[in-house]
Amino acid sequence: MTDYLKDYQDYYRVRMERYENDPDYKFSYLSEKAIYDAIMSCNELVNFRDALGNKNELNAVALTKDQYTMRVNHYREILETVRVLGPERIMAKADRFDNVMDLIEMVNEEEMINMREISMDHIYFFRDSLVELDNIEVYETADIPGKYKSENKKFADECRGRLRERLTELEKDMDQWKSGYRFDFNLIMQERHRRIIPFTDDVILEKINER
C-alpha cells in the first residue's frame, strides 16, 4: 500500500535540501525547511493542510527576496545605481505580503517604475553622436588650404545643427514620459555609462565640449 505521507515527506525534504548551504537562497531554504517541518509534524496526511497554513504563500516571498537580493548585490557591485532601485524597493516591501497575487502585482509595478527610471537614465544620444562629433573635429582642425576653411566651417555647423535637432527631438519625446526632461550630459562620466564608451576620459570630455 502506498504511504502517501512518507512520499510527501520525501518530496518536501528534497525541496528543502535543494537550497541547503546555498548562500544565494538563504530565505528559500528557511521557507522550505518550515514546510518540511510542518509535514514531518503530521501523523496523517490529512493534518498537513492545517500544519501548512500560509507557508506556501510565504515561500513565494522568500524566493522573491532571494532573487532580488542577488540583483541588488550584483547591481551595487557594478555601480548600476539606477537599475538597483527597483530591486531595492522590492526587497524593502516583500515582507509586507503573504498573498502571492498581491506580491506579483507589487513586483510588476516596481519593475515598470524601474524600467521608466532606466529609460530616463541613458546616454544613447551622446554615444550615437560620436561619429558626428568626430566629423566636427575633422572639419574644424584639418590642415587645409585657406580657401576651403569656410566650406569646412559650414560642414561643421551643419553637423552641430543635426545634433541639436536630434537632441531637441529626443527631449520632446522623453518629455511625454517625464515632464521637463533634459538630456543630462553629466551622466556620461558616471561608471555605468562610462564603461560602454571605449575612449579615454580626455577624449570623452573633449567630445562633450564639441556639442
MITIGU-82856 format. One line per field, with one value per atom (N, C-alpha, C): residue number from 1; atom name; y, x, z. Coordinates in pm, 1 decimal. Layout:
# residues N
n [NUM; ...]
atom [CA; ...]
yy [Y; ...]
xx [X; ...]
zz [Z; ...]
//
This chain:
# residues 211
n [1; 1; 1; 2; 2; 2; 3; 3; 3; 4; 4; 4; 5; 5; 5; 6; 6; 6; 7; 7; 7; 8; 8; 8; 9; 9; 9; 10; 10; 10; 11; 11; 11; 12; 12; 12; 13; 13; 13; 14; 14; 14; 15; 15; 15; 16; 16; 16; 17; 17; 17; 18; 18; 18; 19; 19; 19; 20; 20; 20; 21; 21; 21; 22; 22; 22; 23; 23; 23; 24; 24; 24; 25; 25; 25; 26; 26; 26; 27; 27; 27; 28; 28; 28; 29; 29; 29; 30; 30; 30; 31; 31; 31; 32; 32; 32; 33; 33; 33; 34; 34; 34; 35; 35; 35; 36; 36; 36; 37; 37; 37; 38; 38; 38; 39; 39; 39; 40; 40; 40; 41; 41; 41; 42; 42; 42; 43; 43; 43; 44; 44; 44; 45; 45; 45; 46; 46; 46; 47; 47; 47; 48; 48; 48; 49; 49; 49; 50; 50; 50; 51; 51; 51; 52; 52; 52; 53; 53; 53; 54; 54; 54; 55; 55; 55; 56; 56; 56; 57; 57; 57; 58; 58; 58; 59; 59; 59; 60; 60; 60; 61; 61; 61; 62; 62; 62; 63; 63; 63; 64; 64; 64; 65; 65; 65; 66; 66; 66; 67; 67; 67; 68; 68; 68; 69; 69; 69; 70; 70; 70; 71; 71; 71; 72; 72; 72; 73; 73; 73; 74; 74; 74; 75; 75; 75; 76; 76; 76; 77; 77; 77; 78; 78; 78; 79; 79; 79; 80; 80; 80; 81; 81; 81; 82; 82; 82; 83; 83; 83; 84; 84; 84; 85; 85; 85; 86; 86; 86; 87; 87; 87; 88; 88; 88; 89; 89; 89; 90; 90; 90; 91; 91; 91; 92; 92; 92; 93; 93; 93; 94; 94; 94; 95; 95; 95; 96; 96; 96; 97; 97; 97; 98; 98; 98; 99; 99; 99; 100; 100; 100; 101; 101; 101; 102; 102; 102; 103; 103; 103; 104; 104; 104; 105; 105; 105; 106; 106; 106; 107; 107; 107; 108; 108; 108; 109; 109; 109; 110; 110; 110; 111; 111; 111; 112; 112; 112; 113; 113; 113; 114; 114; 114; 115; 115; 115; 116; 116; 116; 117; 117; 117; 118; 118; 118; 119; 119; 119; 120; 120; 120; 121; 121; 121; 122; 122; 122; 123; 123; 123; 124; 124; 124; 125; 125; 125; 126; 126; 126; 127; 127; 127; 128; 128; 128; 129; 129; 129; 130; 130; 130; 131; 131; 131; 132; 132; 132; 133; 133; 133; 134; 134; 134; 135; 135; 135; 136; 136; 136; 137; 137; 137; 138; 138; 138; 139; 139; 139; 140; 140; 140; 141; 141; 141; 142; 142; 142; 143; 143; 143; 144; 144; 144; 145; 145; 145; 146; 146; 146; 147; 147; 147; 148; 148; 148; 149; 149; 149; 150; 150; 150; 151; 151; 151; 152; 152; 152; 153; 153; 153; 154; 154; 154; 155; 155; 155; 156; 156; 156; 157; 157; 157; 158; 158; 158; 159; 159; 159; 160; 160; 160; 161; 161; 161; 162; 162; 162; 163; 163; 163; 164; 164; 164; 165; 165; 165; 166; 166; 166; 167; 167; 167; 168; 168; 168; 169; 169; 169; 170; 170; 170; 171; 171; 171; 172; 172; 172; 173; 173; 173; 174; 174; 174; 175; 175; 175; 176; 176; 176; 177; 177; 177; 178; 178; 178; 179; 179; 179; 180; 180; 180; 181; 181; 181; 182; 182; 182; 183; 183; 183; 184; 184; 184; 185; 185; 185; 186; 186; 186; 187; 187; 187; 188; 188; 188; 189; 189; 189; 190; 190; 190; 191; 191; 191; 192; 192; 192; 193; 193; 193; 194; 194; 194; 195; 195; 195; 196; 196; 196; 197; 197; 197; 198; 198; 198; 199; 199; 199; 200; 200; 200; 201; 201; 201; 202; 202; 202; 203; 203; 203; 204; 204; 204; 205; 205; 205; 206; 206; 206; 207; 207; 207; 208; 208; 208; 209; 209; 209; 210; 210; 210; 211; 211; 211]
atom [N; CA; C; N; CA; C; N; CA; C; N; CA; C; N; CA; C; N; CA; C; N; CA; C; N; CA; C; N; CA; C; N; CA; C; N; CA; C; N; CA; C; N; CA; C; N; CA; C; N; CA; C; N; CA; C; N; CA; C; N; CA; C; N; CA; C; N; CA; C; N; CA; C; N; CA; C; N; CA; C; N; CA; C; N; CA; C; N; CA; C; N; CA; C; N; CA; C; N; CA; C; N; CA; C; N; CA; C; N; CA; C; N; CA; C; N; CA; C; N; CA; C; N; CA; C; N; CA; C; N; CA; C; N; CA; C; N; CA; C; N; CA; C; N; CA; C; N; CA; C; N; CA; C; N; CA; C; N; CA; C; N; CA; C; N; CA; C; N; CA; C; N; CA; C; N; CA; C; N; CA; C; N; CA; C; N; CA; C; N; CA; C; N; CA; C; N; CA; C; N; CA; C; N; CA; C; N; CA; C; N; CA; C; N; CA; C; N; CA; C; N; CA; C; N; CA; C; N; CA; C; N; CA; C; N; CA; C; N; CA; C; N; CA; C; N; CA; C; N; CA; C; N; CA; C; N; CA; C; N; CA; C; N; CA; C; N; CA; C; N; CA; C; N; CA; C; N; CA; C; N; CA; C; N; CA; C; N; CA; C; N; CA; C; N; CA; C; N; CA; C; N; CA; C; N; CA; C; N; CA; C; N; CA; C; N; CA; C; N; CA; C; N; CA; C; N; CA; C; N; CA; C; N; CA; C; N; CA; C; N; CA; C; N; CA; C; N; CA; C; N; CA; C; N; CA; C; N; CA; C; N; CA; C; N; CA; C; N; CA; C; N; CA; C; N; CA; C; N; CA; C; N; CA; C; N; CA; C; N; CA; C; N; CA; C; N; CA; C; N; CA; C; N; CA; C; N; CA; C; N; CA; C; N; CA; C; N; CA; C; N; CA; C; N; CA; C; N; CA; C; N; CA; C; N; CA; C; N; CA; C; N; CA; C; N; CA; C; N; CA; C; N; CA; C; N; CA; C; N; CA; C; N; CA; C; N; CA; C; N; CA; C; N; CA; C; N; CA; C; N; CA; C; N; CA; C; N; CA; C; N; CA; C; N; CA; C; N; CA; C; N; CA; C; N; CA; C; N; CA; C; N; CA; C; N; CA; C; N; CA; C; N; CA; C; N; CA; C; N; CA; C; N; CA; C; N; CA; C; N; CA; C; N; CA; C; N; CA; C; N; CA; C; N; CA; C; N; CA; C; N; CA; C; N; CA; C; N; CA; C; N; CA; C; N; CA; C; N; CA; C; N; CA; C; N; CA; C; N; CA; C; N; CA; C; N; CA; C; N; CA; C; N; CA; C; N; CA; C; N; CA; C; N; CA; C; N; CA; C; N; CA; C; N; CA; C; N; CA; C; N; CA; C; N; CA; C; N; CA; C; N; CA; C; N; CA; C; N; CA; C; N; CA; C; N; CA; C; N; CA; C; N; CA; C; N; CA; C; N; CA; C; N; CA; C; N; CA; C; N; CA; C; N; CA; C; N; CA; C; N; CA; C; N; CA; C; N; CA; C; N; CA; C; N; CA; C; N; CA; C; N; CA; C; N; CA; C; N; CA; C; N; CA; C; N; CA; C; N; CA; C; N; CA; C; N; CA; C]
yy [-120.4; 0.0; 126.0; 221.6; 343.8; 428.1; 468.7; 556.0; 700.4; 762.7; 896.4; 999.1; 981.4; 1075.7; 1071.3; 951.0; 938.8; 996.3; 973.3; 1028.0; 1180.8; 1242.6; 1388.1; 1435.9; 1362.2; 1399.2; 1393.3; 1289.5; 1278.3; 1391.5; 1424.1; 1531.6; 1665.1; 1698.5; 1827.3; 1826.4; 1709.9; 1702.5; 1735.2; 1679.9; 1708.7; 1857.0; 1913.9; 2058.1; 2141.1; 2103.8; 2176.9; 2161.8; 2039.1; 2012.7; 2081.1; 2110.6; 2179.3; 2312.2; 2380.7; 2513.2; 2510.7; 2394.9; 2386.9; 2424.5; 2510.7; 2556.5; 2638.1; 2683.7; 2771.5; 2915.8; 2991.7; 3127.6; 3223.1; 3188.3; 3275.2; 3250.9; 3143.7; 3110.1; 3084.1; 3173.8; 3159.9; 3167.9; 3263.4; 3279.2; 3159.3; 3112.0; 2997.8; 2871.7; 2854.5; 2736.1; 2738.7; 2852.0; 2861.1; 2838.2; 2888.7; 2870.2; 2724.0; 2661.9; 2520.4; 2433.4; 2471.4; 2396.0; 2406.1; 2523.8; 2541.1; 2449.8; 2436.0; 2347.0; 2201.0; 2168.3; 2032.1; 1997.3; 2089.6; 2065.8; 2046.8; 2120.2; 2107.5; 1968.1; 1917.7; 1784.2; 1675.4; 1699.3; 1599.4; 1596.3; 1702.6; 1706.1; 1631.3; 1585.0; 1522.1; 1369.4; 1313.2; 1167.1; 1114.0; 1200.5; 1163.9; 1278.0; 1241.6; 1342.6; 1445.2; 1404.3; 1495.4; 1613.5; 1596.3; 1704.1; 1809.9; 1776.8; 1865.8; 2001.3; 2002.2; 2128.2; 2231.4; 2189.0; 2282.4; 2317.5; 2220.7; 2245.2; 2338.2; 2328.1; 2409.5; 2556.4; 2583.5; 2722.7; 2801.3; 2917.5; 3001.4; 2992.0; 2882.3; 2869.2; 2864.9; 2816.2; 2819.8; 2963.0; 3046.3; 3186.7; 3253.8; 3225.6; 3283.9; 3230.0; 3111.8; 3055.2; 3140.2; 3192.2; 3281.1; 3410.8; 3460.0; 3580.1; 3553.4; 3438.0; 3403.6; 3394.3; 3329.0; 3316.6; 3453.0; 3537.8; 3674.0; 3749.0; 3736.9; 3805.0; 3754.3; 3624.8; 3570.3; 3621.3; 3616.3; 3658.0; 3805.1; 3887.6; 4031.3; 4070.9; 3991.2; 4013.9; 3995.9; 3892.1; 3870.4; 3986.2; 4037.3; 4151.1; 4275.3; 4299.7; 4416.3; 4407.4; 4292.1; 4275.1; 4293.1; 4238.4; 4249.4; 4393.6; 4460.6; 4598.2; 4693.0; 4669.3; 4753.5; 4732.3; 4608.0; 4577.1; 4646.0; 4651.4; 4712.2; 4858.3; 4914.8; 5057.4; 5095.2; 5004.5; 5035.5; 5100.0; 5226.9; 5296.3; 5322.2; 5307.9; 5325.4; 5190.1; 5093.9; 4960.3; 4895.7; 4933.5; 4872.7; 4925.1; 5037.1; 5099.1; 5010.0; 4948.0; 4859.2; 4742.1; 4664.5; 4554.4; 4597.7; 4713.7; 4762.3; 4786.5; 4847.8; 4874.3; 4744.3; 4649.6; 4520.6; 4450.0; 4453.0; 4391.6; 4458.1; 4589.0; 4662.5; 4631.5; 4596.1; 4574.8; 4427.9; 4336.7; 4195.7; 4136.6; 4168.4; 4108.3; 4154.3; 4254.9; 4301.3; 4207.5; 4114.9; 4035.4; 3891.4; 3838.4; 3696.6; 3636.1; 3709.7; 3663.4; 3673.4; 3562.5; 3556.8; 3657.5; 3668.2; 3757.0; 3902.6; 3939.8; 4076.3; 4100.8; 3999.9; 4010.5; 4030.4; 3950.5; 3961.7; 4099.8; 4150.7; 4283.1; 4390.2; 4381.2; 4478.3; 4470.4; 4348.3; 4330.1; 4387.4; 4359.1; 4410.7; 4563.4; 4621.7; 4767.9; 4828.9; 4771.5; 4825.0; 4804.1; 4691.6; 4667.1; 4770.6; 4803.8; 4903.4; 5040.8; 5076.7; 5205.6; 5209.6; 5099.9; 5095.1; 5100.9; 5039.6; 5047.9; 5192.6; 5270.6; 5412.8; 5486.9; 5453.2; 5516.9; 5486.9; 5364.1; 5324.2; 5395.5; 5411.0; 5481.1; 5626.8; 5687.7; 5826.0; 5837.1; 5728.6; 5728.1; 5663.0; 5738.7; 5682.0; 5787.7; 5739.5; 5831.1; 5795.3; 5730.3; 5686.5; 5802.9; 5917.3; 6033.4; 6065.1; 6069.8; 6102.1; 5990.4; 5866.7; 5753.6; 5746.6; 5767.4; 5759.1; 5882.4; 5983.3; 6107.2; 6115.3; 6012.3; 6020.1; 6037.1; 5970.9; 5985.9; 6129.9; 6185.9; 6324.7; 6419.6; 6391.9; 6475.1; 6462.4; 6343.3; 6325.5; 6408.1; 6407.9; 6486.3; 6635.2; 6682.8; 6823.4; 6854.1; 6765.8; 6787.0; 6790.9; 6699.8; 6696.7; 6825.6; 6866.3; 6987.7; 7111.0; 7116.4; 7236.7; 7237.3; 7121.7; 7117.5; 7071.2; 7028.7; 6977.5; 7086.7; 7046.6; 7138.5; 7143.9; 7244.0; 7254.8; 7396.8; 7413.4; 7549.0; 7641.5; 7766.8; 7864.3; 7873.4; 7852.1; 7867.9; 7762.1; 7656.2; 7551.0; 7563.2; 7653.3; 7660.5; 7703.9; 7794.5; 7838.8; 7724.7; 7642.8; 7528.3; 7426.0; 7401.1; 7308.7; 7361.2; 7494.4; 7551.9; 7529.8; 7541.1; 7516.7; 7372.3; 7278.7; 7137.5; 7113.5; 7175.9; 7159.9; 7216.6; 7331.4; 7392.2; 7304.2; 7243.4; 7154.3; 7032.5; 6978.8; 6865.3; 6904.9; 7020.9; 7067.7; 7088.2; 7139.1; 7160.0; 7029.3; 6926.5; 6796.0; 6739.4; 6756.1; 6706.9; 6779.0; 6910.8; 6987.0; 6949.8; 6921.2; 6877.4; 6743.9; 6652.4; 6522.0; 6535.9; 6623.9; 6644.9; 6704.6; 6800.0; 6861.1; 6757.0; 6671.4; 6567.3; 6465.8; 6428.8; 6335.7; 6392.5; 6515.9; 6575.8; 6591.7; 6617.0; 6626.7; 6492.3; 6384.9; 6250.8; 6208.2; 6232.2; 6187.6; 6269.9; 6391.4; 6475.8; 6413.6; 6325.1; 6256.0; 6159.9; 6114.1; 6019.4; 6087.7; 6196.7; 6270.8; 6419.0; 6487.2; 6628.3; 6707.8; 6790.8; 6873.5; 6800.9; 6684.5; 6606.3; 6685.5; 6679.4; 6734.2; 6632.4; 6610.5; 6516.9; 6565.6; 6477.9; 6515.4; 6470.2; 6563.7; 6531.2; 6485.7; 6517.8; 6474.6; 6322.6; 6258.8; 6113.2; 6040.6; 6102.4; 6034.3; 5982.0; 6056.3; 6018.0; 5926.4; 5891.8; 5800.4; 5657.2; 5577.3; 5446.1; 5359.0; 5355.1; 5265.0; 5298.9; 5424.7; 5466.1; 5475.8; 5519.4; 5539.4; 5411.5; 5296.6; 5172.1; 5122.2; 5180.0; 5134.2; 5221.5; 5320.2; 5406.5; 5383.1; 5324.5; 5284.7; 5397.8; 5509.9; 5622.6; 5668.4; 5739.6; 5795.1; 5908.7; 5941.2; 6049.2; 6180.6; 6207.7; 6333.1; 6342.8; 6233.4; 6233.2; 6254.2; 6185.5; 6198.7; 6341.7; 6400.0; 6538.0; 6633.7; 6607.3; 6691.5; 6680.3; 6558.7; 6540.2; 6609.5; 6602.2; 6669.3; 6819.0; 6875.5; 7020.0; 7062.1; 6966.0; 6998.1; 7013.0; 6976.1; 6972.6; 7112.7]
xx [84.5; 0.0; 88.4; 52.9; 132.4; 121.4; 238.8; 242.3; 255.7; 140.2; 141.0; 206.6; 190.0; 252.5; 404.5; 460.0; 604.3; 649.4; 570.9; 605.1; 612.1; 515.1; 514.9; 632.0; 660.3; 773.8; 905.5; 920.3; 1041.1; 1047.9; 931.5; 925.8; 968.5; 915.6; 950.0; 1090.9; 1142.3; 1281.0; 1374.9; 1345.9; 1428.6; 1420.5; 1302.0; 1288.0; 1371.4; 1369.6; 1448.3; 1598.0; 1640.2; 1783.0; 1837.4; 1748.8; 1792.9; 1859.5; 1812.9; 1865.8; 1962.7; 1978.8; 2062.0; 2206.6; 2262.9; 2402.3; 2427.1; 2321.0; 2336.0; 2325.5; 2434.7; 2432.2; 2339.3; 2304.0; 2215.3; 2067.5; 2036.3; 1896.3; 1870.4; 1919.4; 1903.3; 1757.0; 1683.2; 1542.1; 1460.7; 1489.8; 1416.2; 1442.4; 1565.5; 1595.5; 1513.4; 1511.0; 1434.7; 1286.3; 1236.9; 1095.9; 1065.5; 1151.3; 1131.0; 1144.8; 1235.7; 1250.6; 1125.3; 1062.8; 939.9; 829.1; 823.3; 723.2; 756.7; 884.7; 926.8; 897.1; 927.5; 898.9; 748.9; 668.8; 522.6; 475.8; 526.1; 483.1; 535.7; 655.6; 711.7; 638.2; 565.6; 491.0; 358.7; 324.1; 194.1; 203.5; 107.4; 96.8; 10.3; -73.4; -158.4; -154.5; -163.9; -154.7; -266.8; -380.2; -494.0; -464.0; -368.7; -335.0; -241.6; -186.9; -86.1; -144.8; -269.4; -331.1; -327.1; -363.7; -362.3; -219.0; -131.5; 7.7; 76.9; 35.5; 97.6; 59.7; -67.5; -111.3; -80.6; -17.3; 14.7; 162.4; 225.0; 368.8; 403.1; 311.9; 336.8; 339.5; 249.8; 249.0; 379.8; 422.7; 546.9; 668.4; 652.7; 761.3; 787.2; 681.0; 696.0; 765.1; 733.7; 800.2; 949.1; 981.4; 1121.5; 1200.2; 1142.9; 1211.7; 1231.2; 1129.7; 1141.2; 1255.2; 1264.2; 1370.9; 1508.9; 1520.6; 1649.7; 1687.2; 1592.3; 1620.5; 1658.9; 1587.1; 1616.0; 1734.1; 1767.3; 1891.8; 2010.8; 2004.3; 2112.1; 2123.4; 2009.9; 2013.0; 2069.8; 2025.6; 2075.5; 2227.1; 2275.8; 2419.8; 2497.3; 2444.8; 2513.0; 2514.6; 2401.0; 2394.1; 2477.6; 2480.7; 2564.1; 2711.9; 2747.8; 2888.4; 2937.4; 2852.1; 2894.7; 2849.1; 2804.1; 2767.8; 2653.9; 2557.3; 2436.5; 2337.1; 2356.8; 2282.9; 2136.1; 2098.1; 1957.9; 1888.1; 1952.5; 1892.5; 1868.0; 1946.3; 1931.5; 1809.7; 1753.4; 1644.5; 1521.7; 1483.2; 1366.8; 1385.5; 1494.2; 1518.3; 1525.7; 1583.3; 1589.3; 1449.4; 1363.2; 1225.9; 1148.8; 1168.3; 1100.2; 1144.4; 1274.5; 1325.2; 1265.4; 1253.1; 1201.0; 1054.0; 980.1; 835.4; 795.7; 883.6; 844.3; 783.1; 839.8; 791.5; 651.8; 598.9; 464.5; 356.7; 396.7; 298.5; 293.3; 169.9; 151.1; 53.4; 33.5; -52.7; 25.6; 34.5; 119.4; 76.0; -53.1; -100.3; -70.2; -85.6; -51.4; 98.5; 177.0; 323.0; 360.1; 301.4; 330.0; 291.9; 179.2; 135.0; 235.6; 282.3; 380.5; 509.9; 558.0; 682.0; 668.5; 556.8; 534.7; 530.9; 465.1; 457.2; 596.3; 674.6; 808.5; 900.1; 883.4; 962.4; 929.3; 801.9; 761.9; 817.4; 810.4; 866.5; 1016.0; 1084.1; 1228.1; 1262.9; 1179.1; 1201.7; 1197.1; 1103.8; 1096.8; 1220.2; 1264.0; 1384.2; 1505.5; 1515.4; 1627.4; 1619.5; 1497.6; 1479.6; 1522.7; 1501.1; 1543.3; 1694.7; 1755.0; 1898.0; 1974.6; 2001.4; 2070.4; 2159.9; 2255.0; 2343.3; 2347.3; 2240.7; 2240.1; 2260.1; 2203.3; 2218.9; 2366.6; 2441.8; 2584.5; 2660.7; 2635.5; 2706.9; 2684.5; 2559.8; 2526.4; 2570.6; 2617.5; 2661.6; 2813.3; 2884.2; 3030.5; 3089.0; 3029.5; 3080.2; 3062.2; 2946.5; 2919.3; 3016.8; 3045.0; 3139.4; 3280.7; 3316.9; 3447.0; 3454.5; 3344.6; 3341.4; 3360.7; 3295.9; 3311.4; 3458.0; 3521.4; 3663.1; 3748.3; 3721.9; 3799.4; 3778.1; 3652.9; 3623.5; 3690.5; 3697.4; 3747.2; 3899.0; 3961.2; 4105.6; 4191.4; 4129.0; 4206.5; 4299.9; 4421.0; 4519.9; 4497.6; 4422.0; 4382.9; 4408.0; 4411.0; 4426.9; 4315.5; 4348.0; 4254.4; 4123.8; 4128.8; 4006.5; 3899.8; 3941.4; 3844.2; 3792.6; 3851.0; 3814.4; 3669.8; 3621.5; 3483.1; 3385.9; 3423.7; 3338.2; 3337.5; 3455.2; 3461.3; 3384.5; 3389.7; 3312.7; 3163.9; 3121.8; 2981.6; 2944.8; 3032.3; 3005.0; 2996.8; 3088.4; 3087.9; 2959.2; 2915.6; 2792.1; 2671.5; 2674.0; 2563.8; 2558.4; 2676.1; 2681.6; 2623.7; 2664.2; 2612.8; 2461.7; 2416.9; 2273.1; 2196.5; 2250.4; 2182.7; 2179.7; 2290.0; 2294.8; 2193.0; 2183.6; 2088.4; 1944.1; 1919.0; 1784.4; 1750.6; 1848.1; 1825.3; 1801.8; 1879.5; 1863.2; 1726.4; 1684.8; 1552.3; 1442.8; 1455.6; 1355.6; 1354.9; 1473.9; 1483.1; 1413.5; 1443.8; 1385.7; 1235.2; 1190.2; 1046.4; 978.8; 1039.6; 983.0; 984.0; 1096.1; 1108.0; 1022.0; 988.2; 902.7; 764.5; 726.2; 597.9; 599.6; 718.0; 731.6; 775.1; 851.0; 896.6; 892.5; 798.8; 780.8; 907.5; 946.8; 1065.2; 1196.0; 1188.9; 1311.0; 1413.5; 1537.2; 1650.3; 1763.7; 1827.5; 1939.5; 2049.3; 2095.6; 2194.0; 2333.0; 2413.7; 2548.6; 2638.4; 2600.5; 2680.0; 2675.2; 2571.6; 2560.6; 2673.4; 2727.5; 2822.2; 2943.5; 2992.0; 3114.4; 3086.5; 2961.7; 2932.9; 2962.9; 3010.7; 3068.5; 2977.0; 2847.5; 2757.2; 2749.5; 2774.0; 2774.7; 2916.3; 3005.8; 3143.8; 3204.2; 3170.8; 3235.5; 3192.6; 3086.2; 3043.7; 3100.3; 3181.5; 3242.9; 3394.0; 3450.5; 3592.2; 3689.4; 3678.6; 3768.9; 3822.1; 3932.8; 3985.8; 3895.2; 3909.2; 3828.7; 3852.1; 3976.8; 4008.7; 3933.9; 3930.5; 3861.4; 3712.0; 3654.8; 3510.2; 3475.1; 3552.2; 3526.0; 3539.5; 3635.4; 3652.4; 3529.2; 3476.8; 3358.9; 3237.7; 3223.9; 3112.0; 3116.8; 3236.3; 3250.7; 3230.6; 3232.0; 3211.7; 3065.2; 2976.8; 2835.2; 2781.5]
zz [0.0; 0.0; 0.0; -81.9; -93.4; 33.2; 84.3; 201.7; 151.7; 130.2; 72.0; 164.7; 295.8; 389.2; 373.8; 368.0; 351.3; 217.2; 111.5; -20.0; -14.6; 52.0; 64.8; 151.3; 256.4; 342.0; 264.6; 182.6; 99.9; -2.2; -59.4; -160.1; -99.9; 16.6; 77.8; 135.8; 171.8; 215.3; 98.9; -18.8; -136.5; -172.6; -164.3; -192.2; -96.4; 30.2; 129.4; 102.5; 74.9; 54.1; -71.1; -164.7; -287.0; -254.4; -150.9; -116.5; 1.6; 64.9; 184.3; 152.4; 236.0; 221.0; 93.8; 30.9; -85.4; -36.4; -39.8; 15.3; -58.9; -182.2; -259.4; -229.6; -158.6; -133.9; 15.4; 97.0; 240.9; 282.7; 227.2; 263.3; 214.5; 95.2; 39.9; 121.6; 165.9; 248.0; 376.7; 444.1; 568.7; 544.3; 431.2; 398.0; 367.3; 288.1; 256.2; 381.5; 470.6; 594.9; 680.6; 681.5; 758.6; 704.0; 571.3; 510.7; 543.0; 534.2; 565.0; 711.0; 800.9; 943.1; 965.1; 887.1; 900.0; 859.7; 748.6; 702.4; 795.8; 852.6; 943.2; 1077.5; 1107.7; 1234.6; 1225.2; 1105.8; 1082.9; 1094.7; 1163.5; 1170.7; 1057.4; 1003.5; 890.4; 790.2; 661.1; 556.0; 566.9; 614.8; 624.2; 716.5; 806.7; 900.4; 839.9; 723.6; 664.0; 627.0; 585.1; 543.8; 655.1; 775.1; 887.8; 928.1; 923.2; 960.9; 861.5; 736.3; 630.9; 643.5; 672.9; 683.9; 556.7; 570.7; 454.4; 415.9; 454.9; 429.1; 280.5; 197.7; 52.6; 0.8; 54.6; 16.2; 58.9; 179.8; 230.1; 155.1; 98.5; 18.8; -105.2; -164.6; -280.6; -240.0; -121.1; -70.7; -51.1; 4.6; 29.6; -100.7; -200.9; -328.9; -393.7; -382.1; -435.9; -367.6; -237.8; -164.0; -205.4; -223.3; -267.0; -405.7; -496.8; -634.4; -641.8; -568.2; -575.2; -488.5; -388.3; -314.5; -408.5; -491.7; -588.1; -685.4; -729.9; -821.9; -753.5; -632.2; -557.8; -542.5; -499.7; -478.5; -608.2; -717.3; -846.4; -895.3; -891.3; -940.5; -854.9; -724.2; -639.3; -670.9; -695.8; -723.4; -850.1; -952.6; -1079.1; -1091.4; -979.6; -971.4; -1065.6; -1080.7; -1157.3; -1062.5; -1036.3; -931.1; -964.5; -1090.3; -1128.2; -1139.4; -1203.1; -1215.2; -1079.3; -979.6; -848.3; -773.1; -815.6; -739.8; -730.1; -841.9; -840.9; -746.6; -761.2; -668.1; -522.2; -495.9; -357.6; -302.1; -381.1; -334.2; -315.1; -405.7; -393.6; -265.8; -238.5; -115.5; 8.5; 3.8; 118.9; 144.9; 40.1; 52.5; 65.7; 27.9; 13.4; 140.5; 255.0; 380.6; 420.2; 352.5; 385.2; 328.5; 241.9; 167.5; 215.9; 221.3; 247.9; 146.6; 38.1; -70.7; -201.4; -273.2; -392.5; -498.3; -523.0; -629.3; -596.0; -470.2; -428.8; -443.0; -410.4; -424.8; -571.3; -658.3; -802.3; -854.2; -810.1; -853.4; -809.9; -686.7; -637.9; -718.0; -741.0; -816.2; -957.1; -1022.6; -1158.3; -1160.3; -1061.8; -1054.8; -1036.8; -947.9; -923.5; -1044.0; -1111.6; -1232.3; -1339.9; -1354.4; -1453.7; -1418.6; -1291.8; -1247.7; -1276.6; -1247.5; -1269.4; -1418.3; -1500.8; -1645.8; -1693.2; -1638.0; -1674.5; -1623.7; -1502.8; -1448.3; -1535.7; -1580.5; -1666.9; -1800.8; -1851.7; -1979.3; -1969.0; -1854.0; -1834.4; -1816.7; -1773.7; -1741.0; -1856.8; -1959.6; -2075.6; -2138.7; -2217.2; -2290.3; -2438.5; -2485.9; -2625.6; -2721.9; -2688.7; -2776.6; -2796.5; -2686.8; -2697.3; -2768.3; -2728.0; -2787.7; -2938.7; -2978.9; -3120.8; -3199.2; -3129.0; -3194.5; -3209.3; -3166.3; -3165.3; -3305.4; -3404.5; -3541.9; -3588.4; -3560.0; -3597.2; -3526.2; -3400.7; -3325.4; -3381.2; -3425.5; -3491.6; -3619.3; -3692.7; -3817.0; -3788.9; -3682.1; -3645.1; -3617.1; -3541.7; -3508.8; -3635.4; -3727.0; -3851.6; -3931.2; -3943.9; -4021.4; -3959.9; -3828.7; -3762.1; -3741.2; -3746.4; -3716.4; -3833.3; -3942.9; -4056.7; -4111.4; -4144.1; -4201.6; -4352.8; -4395.5; -4536.5; -4585.8; -4716.1; -4772.1; -4723.7; -4707.1; -4653.8; -4729.3; -4861.5; -4940.7; -4907.8; -4840.3; -4806.6; -4662.8; -4586.6; -4445.1; -4423.6; -4506.0; -4489.8; -4520.4; -4618.1; -4653.8; -4539.3; -4479.5; -4366.6; -4245.6; -4227.0; -4117.1; -4139.7; -4265.1; -4298.9; -4265.9; -4302.6; -4273.5; -4122.1; -4046.7; -3901.0; -3841.7; -3889.9; -3841.1; -3873.7; -3992.6; -4030.5; -3938.2; -3903.5; -3810.2; -3675.1; -3626.2; -3497.3; -3504.7; -3616.2; -3633.3; -3626.4; -3692.3; -3688.6; -3547.1; -3475.4; -3338.1; -3249.7; -3268.0; -3186.6; -3220.2; -3346.8; -3386.3; -3321.3; -3324.0; -3261.6; -3112.2; -3049.4; -2905.9; -2874.7; -2953.4; -2934.6; -2949.5; -3050.2; -3075.4; -2960.8; -2913.6; -2801.1; -2678.3; -2645.6; -2525.8; -2539.2; -2659.8; -2684.2; -2661.4; -2714.4; -2698.3; -2551.4; -2482.8; -2344.3; -2249.5; -2290.5; -2206.7; -2187.5; -2279.9; -2265.9; -2147.6; -2111.3; -2000.9; -1871.9; -1887.5; -1769.7; -1802.7; -1740.6; -1770.7; -1741.3; -1838.3; -1820.8; -1845.6; -1908.6; -1932.1; -2012.3; -1967.8; -2041.9; -2037.5; -2149.3; -2153.1; -2059.6; -1972.1; -1870.4; -1914.7; -1960.3; -2006.5; -1891.4; -1767.7; -1653.0; -1634.2; -1690.7; -1677.5; -1749.7; -1853.1; -1941.4; -1866.1; -1769.3; -1698.6; -1579.0; -1553.7; -1444.1; -1486.7; -1394.3; -1425.9; -1511.1; -1479.9; -1551.3; -1699.5; -1733.7; -1873.8; -1929.1; -1844.5; -1889.0; -1944.9; -1885.7; -1926.5; -2064.8; -2121.5; -2254.0; -2365.9; -2330.0; -2431.5; -2429.2; -2534.0; -2532.6; -2566.0; -2493.7; -2513.4; -2378.7; -2381.4; -2256.8; -2207.2; -2079.9; -2022.3; -2096.6; -2132.0; -2201.0; -2333.7; -2406.9; -2536.5; -2516.4; -2419.2; -2395.9; -2355.2; -2265.2; -2224.3; -2340.8; -2427.3; -2546.5; -2635.5; -2652.1; -2736.4; -2675.8; -2543.9; -2478.1; -2505.5; -2502.4; -2523.1; -2668.1; -2760.7; -2901.3; -2939.8; -2850.9; -2886.6; -2915.6]
//
